[in-house]
Every structure is written in structure tokens, then in C-alpha cells.
Amino acid sequence: MPAGVVAKMESYNNIRILPLSYEMQNNGTDDCSEAKKKQKMRYLLWEFGGVALVTVFSLVLLGIVHLSTQQLVTGTSTGEFNAVRARKHLENITSIGPRPLGSQENEVVTVNYLLEQIEHIKVYSALGPHSVIVDIQKPTGYVFWNHYYDRISNIAVRLEPKDGTQHLMLANCHFDTVANSPGASDNAVGCAVMLEVLHSLANLSTPLKHGVVFVFNGAEENMLQGSHGFITQHPWANQIRAFINLDSAGVGGKEMMFQAGPNSPWLVQAYVHAAKHPFASVVAQEIFQSGMIPSDTDFRIYSHFGKIPGIDLAFIENGFIYHTKYDTPDRILTDSIQRAGDNILAILKHLMMSKELGNFSEAHPGQMVFFDLLGMVMVAYPARIGTIINYVTAVATFLYLFIKCCYTGNIETHLDSAETTLANAETIHASAEPSQTSCVDQGDCVDGETTLTGAETLDDAEIIQASPDPPPTLWNGLVNCSRRACCYLVKLVLATLLLIISWIITGLTVYIIALVVSLMGRSMFWYSNLYAGIFLYGSAATGMMVLIHTVAKNLYYRSFCRPVCRYAYQSACQPVFQQFVRRKLGELNFDVSLLVWCFALIFLTANKMCSAYIPMLMVAFPLVTKLLLTREFRLRGLSLKYMVLYLLGLSPPYVYFVYLMWLVFEVFIPIQGRNTTHSPEVFLAVLISLSVIFLSSFFIHFIYLVRSTKGLLASLGTVFTVFLLLVFCGLFFPYTADPSAPRPKRVFIQHITSTIHDLDGQVESKDSGLLINSEDFTDMQHITPLIPEINNTVRRESCHVRPFCFWPWFVSVRNNWYIPAAEVFPKSPVEFQLLSKENTKWGTVKMTFEVKGPSHMSFYFETHRGAFLASWSFANEMHPFYENRHLSISYSHGIDAPVWNFSIEIQPPRKDDPSGPEEMVSVAFNSYYYFGEDQRTVQLDNMLERFPKWAFVSSWASIYQMYRY
């Protein structure tokens, strides 16, 4: 065998084959070693460059999304809506302070301010083509069968052409707040916007075709009672055909259309055509309607009880300070008010001039797919059209895979690339020294020549090299198509299983890390440092994905490349086949990602999910990009040109997907500050893991195309280790009182007095103390070092003895802390008495009660010894899930509500108790003093002063009393 490379060209049926053999030279060892070092350095630089390119791509995506979310007002405002004047309304309303239902601030001061402003608008526009009618409503009724309201305050303003109209739009906001919050975003800004929209519409010179009713309701925070009182009892309700509701789940930012309908595509089209600054997503609609977000809006009342379709808008940014003292007007930018006003005004004008509002009953029902593109434009189309688009995309994907199965093995296809690589190989052979050819460029030469085998897979390569007969012709290659297709499908299935396994292992790894972080007492370290959570869990998830696929690639080399190379010198042949395998595995894993997204597309479409457009985008753009770059990839492999063009092709779906992920994080991360039941650490770990899995889907094939991932794994491992150490060292604290970006811990404290009465009405026991509840999962672990009295020795688990543990429950929480304190003596005590107790002729005992107390109360009933509640005066029917044993009623009233009388009928036990009089029912009630002089006590104020600044403590006094009958 001559020294160097010996090659003999043979020709069979236009297929050139190079039987290969190598003999390493004994001389030139030093030159070879130096050349290998240069080759290794080149590989490292290429790996670094590839990682840097993908990193820059990711940063550019994040930058684009960040700019789009910060751009509140796009284009030039029409000037019809005056945000400066609306801001003055916002500041005037919030200056009143917290406005809970029943308070003087709610029922008198705010109502008077709104009426005064409405009267100014009415007078100022008296000469215009529209009339303005104002009505003050004081409804009484029940909502959701166990929430009773009595004489709450609503202000309804009707604007219509002076010759009247039969069809009305509804624009809704609420001016009440939760206790201890000024409620700028929830929802004073909504009412400020509505006042200015009313002003703009009233002063139009051209009459509108239809009218509009503005409802300023004063009882939204109490189970949506204000909107229920209007839509079920007001005489104008029968003329309303659609509505717009503006509410808040955050403070400031963009208002999102997160619900539209139901089954009213014409409303979505109205938003698409009219909204000046679109921000909407059907994904948000499906998430909200799934119940994943622990909140509700007046949309539910109007659509369920009023049977009318609508548009639900809400501010979602900065939910960390939602329902806290930090919800102040200075945190709401004027541009935020401007965009909300521009959108609502434009939508109302569009609908009030549309024929659909008058012919709403003739409108075609159906669902709509809708989403905005970075807040610039809206995309909307009927769901039935989306179904067609989705299935066409899926069919195109399967057609691509079918062609890949059967025809990419065509030998002529390989000859095209073989001729190009052969020319490069011959040039290298002609110019290289023997020692260089044997150790440095030999792999490249052989790579060029190996392509000439015409093999689609390494199985084919081995057969061709081992066979003494001529290789197959083109016709024979096509005849063997079914064999290659079967081989390809097997590898596709195996690669898909590997991808799923990598998901499972990645998820379990990050889940275990989250559990360790929680057990170490560092849960929610990311609450005020989100980047730390992203780096910790993101590096772990990404590193695990890369590691699994790197190991899989290396195992494939060891198990397959070496047997194939047994006919040639291993050190020379194996790099050749590794290069060949890299390309084939890269293409295979791209196809796997395409297939997985295609299955997701089919699943969501089959289940009539409008969010199926997301996998459609994640299939269509990569597929088209891959087809356009096929020749470039086959000629040059993973070249810089290929990577740049590939990333550009992925940009549209990835920009949008990152945009959606921002939305998910913006909504769900603040909610973890109000989550007491599920581990927020696990939630964030799962959320980041899913983000990594989704975003990495079309980057995994890069792992198979590069020679090494050692540098990437080392970088990710370093990031993970550093942040894990920083977390365990306590560098990241969950909460902050930073005025520019507060992230408070939420705590409820009630100063309570519980009194239990026996069958004779005498006091059996009395207890007083501070009932403390944490509103997040960390409980009091950060509070105890500062207030030692609040520790596990005063912790009380939830219980089910007697009506609600003898405590005035405000919200269902996991744990409670109870510190004994002095008795509460409200200046306006509750007056409760049994007016009558009589036996009915049908065998029940009817008891009638009279109650007079604060504006927020709740009543509990529990029957004993076989007795059961037969009927009551609260609503038409009792809730079936309570099985007539435990029942509760929430009661709230306005400032001028009368004394409340109610009755219950008890079916006595069938057998008498020989031990004495029977206790048939326990009746308990809670009284919550959310405002006024009875809200505070000395002990409560002393405790509040001891809490750190980063804690928001909502507090009030409460009374619990229980009677037995």
C-alpha cells in the first residue's frame, strides 16, 4: 500500500465510488499535533460563534418584545379623548381614599363627585344632538344564590339621540374598592376614562345612530353585585345589546381585551376595525375562562344574567400592587389613560353607528381567532377558517415528511452535492503535504468523497462499501424506497421518544431543584428578582436538554460509526462519518420538532381551541424556512449563512411566542403573591421548563450539527451553580418596599371577639385576639424574626368544627396565627335578635331574625342531630353542594339600608333526645368593620407598627357571634 491516501476511481451507472484506505505516516508527528491543535481551536471558535449568534438572536427578540410592551400609545392620538382631563378625575376620586361598599366615601362623597361631573357634561352639551339622562339606582337582590345585597349605589347615564333609540350599548366601570386601598387602577381610572368618553360623545356634532348607557357601579368588589343589580332590575337593561367593561388586574400599562363574546364575532371585528392601540389575545380568553386566574369581572354578570355579549378590558401590568395601598394614581401613566380612552371611544362610536347593534339577533354566531402583533395591528378571522388553515398546515407537514421518507434517498440528489464536495477534496489532495492530508484535512477530503457513495443512511453506506458488487442504480434506489422509508420512520419515532424523555427528565430535574429551594426556606426568592429565577431554573432546564441530546448523539456515534468504519482506518474514517451523521441527525431532529408541533396543532384544532393558531405559526414558518434552505444546508452544512437565514426565518413565530410568554409571566408571577395553596416555586419551575421546552424545539437540531457542546454546558453549569449558591446564601429576598417597584408581602389581620351562646341565650364562652393570615405560600417565616410572637406556637390549622371554627373568616387560607388580645368594643355594635319561633302545620320550625350591623356581614347555619334546613327566605333555592348541613350567606348593604329581616325553616329530628332539649341548628354571624372609627383598635395599631415596610397589612376589627336553637 503506497504512503498517504490511495484512491482509485471506479464508475458504475454514473455513480462514482472511492474505495478508501489509509496508512498513517510515521514522520511529521509534530506537524500533525500542531495542526490538530489548530483544528480543535477552529471547532471551539465555531461553537462559541454559534452560541453567540443564538444568544444575540434571543436578546434581539427580548428587546423587540420589551419595546412593544413599553410603547403604550402607537401613532398619533386623534385628540378626541382628553387624557389630561381624565387624569384629573382619577386624582380627585382617589383623593377620597378607600371606598368600600357602605362607606361614606363610597355612597356619598364619590357618588356626589360623579353626579357633579355628569351634570357639567349634561349642561355643557345641552345644545348638541344628544340627550343625557341620569338615574341613581339602589337595587336589592341576590347574586349566585348566597350573596345578598341591599340598597347598593349605581349611577346610570343614558346618552342617545334626541329623537330616541331602541338599541343601546353599555359601558361599565366600578368606583368601589377593597378595604385599605385607594383603588386607582381598580377601578378609579376606569370611571375617569368613562367620564371623559361620555364627555366626548356628548359633544359630538353629528348624532349617533344608537345610544349608550354608562354604568358607574358601586359594588363590584362584593361578588359583582352592582352590575347584577343593574342588569337584572334596571328598566334600561332590556334595550342593551352589547357592553364594554373596563377593569383591572394590575396597575397601569396596557389594557388588554381578554374576553369577547360569547359567540359574537361582530364584536371582535368591531375591536379590530376601531381600536387605535390594539392589545388582545384569544389565548388570554381561554386561560381566563379556564379558571386558572383567581379573579372575575362584571363581564360574567352581563353575559350570564343579561344574556348579552361584550368586550372585557383590563389593565394587567404590575399586578404585584393590585389591591394594596400602592395602587395610587402616580403609578398610572397618562399615556396609559390615553390609549384606554382612545380605544373605548373609538369602539363605542363604531358600534353605535353599526347596523350589527340594531340587528344583533341576525348576526352569525361563532368563535373568532384574534391576536395582536406586538401591539401594532390586529389579526382576526373566524374559527372555522382557522380550522381549515390549521389542517392545511398539518397536511403540508405530513406531505413534507412523506416526501422525506421516500424521495430524499434519491441517488441523484446526493450526486449533486457530491460533485461539489469532491472538487474541494481533490483540491486539498493536490495541495496538501502527506502528513497534513493524513491528520488535518483528511477528514474534510474523505467527507467530500464519502458523499459519492450515494447513501441516504449509514446503513446504506456500510452496504455499499462492503459489497463487492456495483452499487445500486437510480432505478434500484427507487425500488428500495420502502426500505428507506421504513428505516426513516423508525428513526423518527425513536427520536421523538428521545425528545419526550428529555422533556420528562428536564421537568423532573427542575422540579427537584424547586423542592430543594423550598425545603431550604428560600421559596419565592425570585418574587422581586425575577431574573434570578429565570437564570437558576432556565440554566438548569436548558443545560439538561443540551446534556441529554449531547449524550444521545455521542452514544449514537459509538454504537454506529465505529462498526461502519471497520473497512477503513478508524482515526481517519470516523470523523468522516460523524460529519455525515451530524447532518442526518440534525435534519431528523428538525423533523421531530416539526412533527411534535404538528400533533399539538391537530390536538388543539380537534378540541376547537382557538389558540391552535400558535402551533400553526410554529409549524408553518420553520417548514417554509427549511424548504428554502435545503440546498444551502446540503452543500455547506451548518454554515454561517445557513444559521443567519434560519434564525431570520424563525423570527416571526419566535417573536410572537416570546411576546405571549411575557404576557403569561406578567399575569401569573404577581398572582403567586396571593397564592396560599400551591407551591409558587414549583409553579415557576414548571413555567420556565415549559418555556425552555417550547423555545428550544427548533434549536435542538443545532446540538447534533455542532461537533461539541462542552463550552455551552460549562457556561450553563457555571450560571446555575453561581445562582444556586447566591440563593442558598440568602442574597435574594422576596419582598421590597422600593417606591419605584414595590413587591409587598400581603398579610390580613383581624382584631376579633368571638362569643358563643348556649340554648338559653346565655354567654357560654368568649375569646378575643388578633387573627393573622398570610396571603402567600411563605406564611410567616419572614415575619417571625421581626415579630417573635407570630410563630408556630400560635399557629392554628384549618378546622371544620362548628360554623367556621368560631372565627370571622374573610378569605380561605391555609394557616392562621392567633395572638390573644383585649375584647373589641365597636361603637356601632351589631343588633341581632330572634323575633319569633313557631311550629308550622307541615311540621317544621320557622324562626325569624332581625339584624342590624355594618355593611359587610356573613351568616352561617349548621344543623345537628338529624335536623335539616327545609327552606329559607334568602333565595329561591339552596345550594345543593352543602347537603343541607353547612350553609353560608354573604350580606352587604348601602348606607341607607333598613334593618334586615330573614327567616329559616328547620325540619326537627325525628326522635327526641332523652338527655334533654335538642340543639337543632347553630346560627352564627360575622361583622366586618372595614372602615370608619370601628375599623381600628389600639392593639391592632400597635401590631401594625411592628410590621416591616415591605409588608402590606390589610386590617380591621371583626365580631363573631354564635347562637344555638
N, C-alpha and C positions, 0 to 999 in steps of 0.2 A: 504494500500500500504506500503510495508516494506521500511525502510530508505535506501538511496543510490540508486543504479541502480538496477532495477528489469528487468531481461531479460528472456524470455522464447524462447527456440529454437524450431521451427517447421520446418517440411520438406514437400515440395510439388514438386514432379517431379524433385528431385535433386537440388532444389533451396531452400537455407536456408534463412529464413526471420526472423528478430528480431522485433517484435512489441515493440516500445520503449516508456518508460515514465520515468519521472524524478521527484524527490522531493528533493529540496534543504535542506540541513541541517541548523538548526538554530545555531548550535555551530560551532566553528572553523572559525569565521569570520575574525579574524586577520591573521590566516594562509592563508586563501583564498586570502585576499588582498595582502599579500606579494607574494604569488605565481603568482597572476595576474600581479604584477609589473615585476616579472622576465620574465613572458611570453611576456609582452609588450616590455621589453628590448631586448628579443630574436628576436622579429619581427623587431625592429629598426636596430639591428645589421645585420640582414639578408637583409633588404632593403639597408643599407649602403654598405654591401658587394656586392650586385648585381649591384648597381650603380658604385661602384669602379671597378668591373670586366668589365663592358661595357665601362667605361672610359679608362681603360688600353687597352682594345681591340682597341678603337678608336685611342689612342695615338700610338699604335704599327702600325696601318695602316698608319697613317700620317708619322711616322718615315720611314717606308719602302718606301713610295712614295717619300719622301724627298731625301732619299739616292739614289734612282733610277734616280731622276732628276738631282742630282749633279754629278752623275757618267757619265762624258762626254765620256770617252774612255773605252770601255769594252774589256777585253782581252789584247793581245799584238799586237801592230801595226806591219804590215808587213815590214815597213821600206821603202816601195816603194815611199811613199809620204813624202816629207821633209817639215814639218810644220815650221821649223825654217827659211828656205829659203822663204817660203810663207809669213811669218810674216814680213820679210824684205821688200818684195814687198808691203805689206799692209802699213807699216810705210812710205815708200817712196811715195806712192800715196797720202796718207792723208796729208803728209807734204806739198803738193802743196796747200792745202786749199780747200775751197768750189769750186766746178767745175760745175756751171750751164751751160747749153747748150749755145753756142755762146761766151763763155768767153775765154780769152787767156789760162786760166788754163785748160779748157776742150779741146779746139780744137788744142792747140799747145803743151803745157807742158806735159799733161797726154798722149796724143797721141804719142809724141816723146819717152816718157819713155817706153810705151808698145811696140812700134816698136823696140826700142833698146834691150829690153829683149827678144823679139821674135827672133830678128836677132841672138843674142847669142845662143839661143836654136837651131836655124837652122844651124848655123855654127858648133856647138858642136856635132850635131847628123848627120852631112853630110855623114858620112861613114856607117850609120846604114841602116836598111832595109826599112826605111820610108822616104818619101819626105815631105818637109814643104813648102807650098806656101802661100804667104801673099798678101792680097788685101785690099787697102784702098777705101772704098765706100763713096760716097757723094750723097745719094738719095734725091729726091724731090717728094712730093706727098701729098695725103690726107688720114687721118685715121678717121673713124667714121664720115664721110661726112663733118664735120665742123672744123677739126683740120688740118691746112695746115703747112707743114714743107718744108724747102728749104735748101738743101746742108748741112745736118747734117753729123756728122762723125761716121762711123762704121769701125772697123778693123776686117776683116775676115781672119782666119788662117786655112788652109786646110792641114790636116795630113792624109796620105794614103800610102799604099804600093807603092813601086816604079814602079810596073807594073800597077798601077792604080786600080780603083774600080768604080762600078756603084752605090753603096749604101753608104750613109753617115749618121752618127749621127750628132747631133747639140748640142753643149754645149754653153749656153748663160749666160752672165753677163752684167752689165752696169756700166760705170765709171762716169757718171754724177751724180750730187747731186742737192738737193734743195738749195735755197739761204741760206747763213749763217750757213751751216752745213758742217763739214769735211767729213761726209758720210763714216765712217769706216765700219760700218756694212751694210749700204745701199749706195753703194754696192762694196766698195773698196775691202773688204775681199773676195767677190765673184770672182772678177777679179784676186786677188792674188792667190786664190785657183786654178783658171783655168790656170794661167800661170804655176804653179807647176805641175798640171796634164798634161799639154802639154809637159813640160819638161820630165816627167816620161814616157809618151807614146812614145815620140820621141826617147828615148834612150833604148827602148826595143830591145833585141837581136833577138827576134822572130817576124816576120811580122804578122800584124793583118789581118784578113780576109776582113774587111770593113774599111772605113775611118771615119774621124770626122772633123767637121768644128767648130772652136771656134769663137764665135762672141762676140767681146767686143764693145757693142753699147753705143753711147754717148748721147742718148736722150730717156731714159726710163721715167724720171720724167715728161716729157711733153706728157702725154697721150700715152705712149708706142710707140713713133714714130720711134725710132731706129730699133726695131725689125720688125715693119711694113715695113720700107724701105728695110730691108734685105730680108724678106721672100717673098715680092711681086715683087722685082726688081732685086735681085742678080741672076746671071746665075747658081750658085751652088744650088739654092733653090730647083730646080726640082729633085735633087738626094737625098734630105734629107728624111729619112724615119721615124725618131723619134728624140726627143730632150730631153735635161735636162736643166732646168732653176734653177739658184740659186739666190735667192733674200732675202729680209729681211723685217720683220715686228717688229723687236726688235733689241737688241744689244747683240750679243754673245749667249752663251748657245748651245743648240742642234738645228740642222737644221731638220725640220720636212718635211716629204713627205705628203703634204696636198692635192695634186691633182695628179691623174694619169689617163691617157686615152686621150680622151674618148673611151670607149668600146674596150679597148686593154688589156686583161688580161695577155698577154705575157710580157707587161712592168711591171706590178705588180709582176709577177713571177720573172722577172729579178732582181727587187729590193729585193725580199725575198731571193733569192739564193745568191746574190752578196754583199749586204750591210753588212759591217763589224759591224756597230753600228746602228741597226735599230731604227727608231723612225717615226712611220707613223700611220695614223688613217683615216679610211673611214668616221668617224664621222666629222673630220675636213674638209674633202672634201665636205660633204653635207652641213655643216654650211657655208663654204666659197662660194659655188655655189648658196646658197640661197640668197646671197646679204646682209647678216647680218653684214659682216665686210666691212667697207667703204674703200676698197682698191682693187687694181688689179695688175696683174703681166703680164709679157710678155707671159706667158702661154696662155692667152686669144688670143693674136695675132697669135701665131704659130698654135694653134688648130683651130681658126676660119678662118683666112685668108690663112694659109698654108695647112689646112686640114690634119695635121699630129698629131699623138698622142705624148704625152710627160709625163715627170715627173717633178712636180713643188716642189722645196725645198725652205724653208725659215727659217731663224732664228727667233724665236718668243719670246725669253726671254727678259725681261726688256724693254718692249715697251714704258715705261714712257719717255725715252730719244730718241726715234725714231724721226728722222728729227729735231734734236736740235744740239746745239753746243757741247753737252756732248757725241755725237756719235764719240768717239775717239778710237784709236787702243789699248790703255792701258786697255780698258774695255772688250776686246775680249781675252779670254784665249787662249794660244797656243793649249791646248787640244781641244778647240772648232774648231780651224782651222784643227787640225789633223783629227778629226772624219769626218768633211765635206770632206776633201781631200781623206781620205781612202774610204769613201762611193762612191764618184763620180768617182774616179779612178777605183774602182772595178766594178761599174755598167757599165761604158763605156767599159772596157775590156771585160766584159761578153757579152754585146750587140754587140760589134764589132767582136766577134768570133762566134756569134749565127747565126743559119740558119733563125730565125724569121725575122731578119732585112732584109735579102735578099728576103724572101717570105712573107713580111708583108701583101700583099694583100690576101694571102691564110689563114691568121690567123683567128681563130674563134672569132667573136666579142662577147661582153658580159661584164657584170659588175662583179667586184670582191669585196668580203668582205675581208678587210685586217686591221690588227691592230697589234701593238707590245705589248709584255708582259713586262712591266717595263724596256723597252729598251734592253732586253736581247735577245729575239728571236721574230721572226715574225710569225704570223698566217695569212694564206690567203687561201681562197677557192672560187670557183665560186658562184655567187649569186644564181644560180639555185640549187646548193647543199645546200646553206644556207636556201633556201625556204623549202626544204624537212626537214632539221634538225629542223627548226622553227615549222613547222606544226606537226612533230612527237612529239616535246616537248609539244606543245599545246594539242594534243590528249592525251598524257600521263597525263597531268594535269587534264583534264576533266574526264579521267578514274579514277584517284585517287579520285576526288570529287564525282563521281558516286558511287564508292565503299563506300566512306564515308557516302553517303546518305543512302544506302540500307543495308549495312552489318556490320557497326560498332556498330549497335544496337544489334547484336547477344548476347544473354544472356550468352553463354558460355565464351565469351571474358571477360565479367565482372566477371564471377566466378573465372577466373584465378587470377585476381588482388584482388578479394575479399578474397580468401583464405589466401593470404599473409598478407593483412591488418587485417584480423580477428585474425591471430595469434598474431600480435602486440597488438591488442585490448585486447585479453584475458590475455596476459602477464601484461598489465597495470592494468587490473582489479584485477588480483591476488596480485599485489604488492602494490597497492595504498591504502592509507587510504581513508575512506569515504569522508572526506572533500576535499581531493585533487581530488578524482575522480569527485566530483560534480562541481569543479570550475576550475581546472587546466588542467588535462589531459582528462577530459571528452570529450572535443571536438575531441581529437585525437581518443579516443575509438569509439565514435559514427561515426567518419569519416570512420573508418575501417568497422564498422558494416553496415553503410548505403550503402556501395558498394554492400552488399549482396542483395539489392533489385533488382539488375539486371536491373535497369532503365537506359536508354540512356539519357533521359532528365528529368528535374524536373517535367514535366507533368506526365511522367510515374511513377516517384517516388510517387507523390501525389496519383495517381490512385491505385497503389499497396498498399499503406498504408491505404487508406480509404476503400478499398474494403474488404468485409467480405469473399469473395470467394478466393480460392487459386490463386496465381499469374499465369500469362500465362506460358505455356510450351515453349520449344525451337521452336516447330513447330508453335505454335500460334504467337510467336515473329516474325518468318519469314513471317507469313501470314500478320502481321501488318507492314511489311516493307514499303509499300507505304505510310502509315500514317506517319511513322517516317521520310521518305524521304521528304514528303511534308513539314513537320514541319522544317526539317533541311534547306530546300531551302528557306523557308520564312525567317528564321533567317539569312541565308547567304545574302539574298537581303537586309534585314534591316541593317545588319552590314556593308554591302557595302555602303549603303546610308549614314550611320553614318560616315564612313571613308571619303566619298566625302564632307559631310557637314563640317567635321573637317578640310579638306583642304581649303575649301572656307573661313571659319571663321579665320583660321590661316593666309591665304593670306590677307584678309581684315584687320586683326589686324596689321600685319607688314606694310601693305600699309599705314594705318593711321599714324603709328609711323613715317614712312618715310616722309609723308606730314608735320607732325608737326615739324620734324627736319628741313625740308626745309623752312617752314614758320618762324622758329626761326633764320634763317640765318646761319645754320650750315651744309649746304649741302656740300658733298664731304669731310667731316671731316676724312674719312677713306682712302683718296687717298694716304697719306703717312703713314697711320697707319691702315692697313687692318685688323689687329687683332681686333681693336676696333669695326669696323663694323660687323665683324663676331660674336663677343661676344654680341653686342647690339641686332642685328636682329636675330642671331642664338638662343640666350636665349629666346627671345620673341616667336619665332616660335616653338621651342621645348617645352617651357612651355605651350603654348596654346594647342598644340597637346596633351600633357600629361594631362592637365586640362580637356579637352573635354572628353577624354576617361575615365578618373577617375570619372567624374560626371556621365557619361553614365553607368559605372559599378555600382556605388552606387545607382543610380535610379533603376537599374535592381534588385538589392538586395531588395530594399524597396518594389518594386511592385510585386516581385515574391516569394522571400524566406519566407517572413512572412506568406502569405497565405498557403504555403506548410507546414509550421511548426505549423499549428494550432492544429495538433493532438498530439503535444508534448509540453514540456515546452520551451518557446521561447528562453530564455537565453542559454539553452543547445543545442537546436536543430538548431538555426540559424547559428552559426559558422560552424556547420557540413555541412549545405547546401551551405554556402558561399565557403567553401573549394571545395566542389563538383562543384559549379558553376564556380569558378575560372579556374579550369582545362578545363571545357567545353567552356567557353568564350575565353580562351587562344587559344584553338585549332580552334575555329570558326574564330577568328581574324587572325590567321595564314593563314587559308584557304582563307579569304578575300584578304589578301595581295597577295597571290599566284594567285588568280583569276584576280585581277586588273592588275598585271604584265602580265598575260597570254593574257588579252584583248589588252594590249599595244603591245605585241608580234604579235598578229594576225593583228592588225591595220597596224603596220609598214610593216609587210610582205606583206599584201594585196596591199599596196601602193608602193611596190617594193623599199623600203628603206633598203639599206644595213646595216644601223645602227640598224636594228632589232636584231642583234646578242646580243645587250646589254640586252634587256628584256629576251632573251633566256637564258643568263647566270643567270639572276636574278630569273628565274623560275627553271631551272634545278638543280642548286646546293642546294637551300633551300628545294626543293622537295625530293631529294635524302637524304639529311641530316635528314629531318623529318621522312622519312620512316625508316631509320636506327635507329632512337632514339625513335620510337614509344613505344616499350616495356619498355624502361627506364623511359619514361615520365609517362606511366600508372602505373608503380609500385611505383615510388618515387616522381612524380610530378616535381616541379621546384627545383631539387637538384643541388648541385654544379657541380657534374659530368655532368648532363644534360646541364647546361649553358656553361661549358667549351667546350664540344663536339659540341654543337650547334654553338657557335661562331667560332670554328675551321672550321665547315662545311660552314659557311657563308664567311669565309676569302677570298677565290679566287674571287668571284664576287665583294665583297666589296672593296678589294684592287684595283681591276681594275676600279671600279666605282669612287673611290676616286682619282685615277690616272687621269681619264677623267675630274673630277671636277677641279683638279689642272690645267689641260690644259685649260679649259674654263675660269677660273679665270685669268690665265697667259695671255690670249689673250684679254679678254674683259674688265678687270679692267683698263689697260692703255688707252684703246680706249675712256674711259669716260673723259679723259683729252683733247680729241679732239671732244667732243660731245656738240653741241650748241642747239640742238632742243628738246631733250628728257631729262627728269629729271634723273640724274645719281643716285639720292637717291632711287627713285622708282625702277630703274633697279637693284641696288644691293639688295634691299629688296626682290624683286621678285626672284632674282637669289639664295639668301640664303634660302628663303622659299621653293623653289623647291628642293634645296639640302637637306633640312631637311625632306621634304615630301618623297623624294626618299630613303634617307638613313635610315629613321625611319620605313620603311614599314614592315620589318621583326623583328622589336623590339617592335612594338605596343602591340603584344600579351603578352609581359612581364608585361605591365601595368595591365592586367587582371589576371595575375598569382600571383602578389605580393599582400599582404594584404593592404599596404598603400603606397601612393606616396607623403605624406606630406613633408618628408625630401627633396626629389628631387625637388618638386615645390618650397619649401622655398629657396633652393640653386639657382635655375634658376631665381626666383624673385629677389633675392639679387644681382645676377650678372647683371640682366637687370637694376635694379634701380641704382646701382653704376655707370654703364657706361652711362646711360641716364643723370645722374647728371653731370658726367665728360664732356659729350658732350655739354650740355647746359652751362656749366661753361667756355667753350672755351679752354679746355685743349688740344684738338686735333686740329692741324692746317693742312689744306690740303696739303700744299706745303713745300718743303725743298730744300735747296741748299747743303745738306750734300754731300761732294765729293764722298763718298763711295756708296751712294744710292740717287742721286738727283731725286726729283719729282717736276719738274718745272711747273709753270703756263705758258701757251702759249699765247702770245699776238702778233698781227700783227699791225705794224704802217707804214703808208704810208704818206710821205710828198707830197701832191698833189697840182696841179694847174689845175683848170677847166676853160676852155674858150669856150664860146658859140658864134657862128657866125650867123648873120641873112641871109636872102636870097641874099643880095648883097655881102656877104663875109666879112662884117664889124663885128668887135667885139661888141657883144651885152652885154655881161657880163663876168666878170672874178672873180674867187674866189680862195683863197689858204688857206690851213690849214693842220692839222695833222688828218688823218682818222685812228681811232683806233678800232680794233676788238679784242674781246676776243674769244679764241677758245674753251672755255668750258662753262658750264652752269652757273657758279657763276658770270659771267660778270665781273664787275669791283669793286665788293663790298670789296675785299681785297686790291685793289689798291688805291681807293679813299682816305682812311685815310692818305696815304703816299703822294699822288699827288692830292691835293684837286681840281685842275682844271678839273680832269676827274671825273665828277659827272653827275647826271641825268639831270642837266640843259643844258648840251651839248650833251645829248643823242638824237640820231635820229633813228626813227623807219624805218624799211624797206619800200620802196615805189615802185611804178610802173609808175611814171610819166616820160615821155621821156625815152630815152635809159639809163636804169640803174641809174636813179636818178642823172645824171651828175657826177657820181663817177667812178673811175677806179677800179671796183670790181676785187678782186683777188680770193676770196672764198665766197660762200654764207653763211652768218651768220645771227643770229637772231637780233642783235642790233649793233649800231655803235655809236661812240663818235667822235665828231668833234670839234677841237680847232683851231681857226683862226691862221694863221702863214704867214710869208713872202712868196712871189712868188718863185717858183722853176725855176732856170735858168740852165738847163743842158748844158754842154759844147758840147754835141752832140745832138742838137735838132732834132726833127722829121721833115722831109720834106714831106709834103702832098700837092698834087695839083690835080685839075680836068683837065685832059689832053684834053678831048673832051666831047661834049654833042650833040647828033644827034638824029633826029627822023627817025625811021625805017619805011620801007614801010608797015610793018604789024601793025603799029600804036603804037608802044612802043617808049620809050625814052631810048636810050642807053648812059650810062655815063661811061667813062674810067678814072681810077685814077692811080696815081703813088705814092708809099710810100717808104720812106727810113727812118729807125729808128732802135731802139735797137733790140736785138734778141728775145724779148718777147713782142708781141703786141696782141691786140684783137680788132675786129671791130664789130659794132652794126648797124643794119638797122631797121628803123621803118617807115612804110608807113602811109599816112594821107589822109583824105577826100575821101575815097573810092579808092584811088590808091592802087596797089598791086605789089609785086615783081614778075615779069614774069619769069626771068631767071638770071643766074649769071655765072661767069667764074670759080668759086671755085671748084665745083664738078659736077658730072653728074646729081644729083638731089638734091632738097632742102628737108629739114626735114619736114614731114607732120604735126608734132605736133605744129608747130609755126603758122600755118594757114596764112602764107604769110604776117604776120604783124610784128612780132618781130623775128629777126634772128641775130645770132652772129657767128663770125668766130674767131678762135684762130690761131695766126700766130707766128711761131718761125723759126729762120734761123741760119745757121752756120756763122762762122766768115768771110767767103769769099763769102757770098751770094750776088747776084746782086740786083739792085733796083726791087721792086715788083710792077708789073702792074696787075690790075684786073678791071673787068667791071661788071656792073649790068644793067638790063633792067627793066624799070618801066612802068606798064600799067597805063596811066593817068586817073584821074576821068572822068566819062562820061559827067558831067555837069560842066561848068565853074562857078567859084565863082564871082558874080558881085562885091564883095567888093574889089577885087584886085587880084594880082598874087597868084597862089595856091602853097602851100608847099606840094609837093608830097612825099618827103622822107627826113628823118633825117639820116645823116651818122655820126657816132661817132667812135672814136678810142682811146684806152688806150695804153700807152707806159710804160713799167715797166723796171726800171733800177736796175737790180738785182745784178750788180757787177760793178767794176770799179770806177772811180772818180766821176761819176754822181750818184752813189748809196747813198752817204751821203750828208747831208746838216747841217749847223750849228744848226738850230732849232731842227733837228732830233737828232743830237748828244747830245744836251742839255737835251732833253726829256729822252733819253736812260739812261743818267747818274742818273736820279732820280728814276728809277725803282729799286725795291729790288733785291737782289741776287737770290731769289728763283723764279724769273720770267725770262723766256726766251723770249726775244723780237726779232722777225724777222722783219727787217725794210728795206725800200728802198724808193726811190723817184719815183713818177709817174706823168704822164701828161695825162689829159683828154681834148679832143677837139671835138666839135660837129659842123657840118655844115648842113645847110638846102638848099634843092634844089627843 
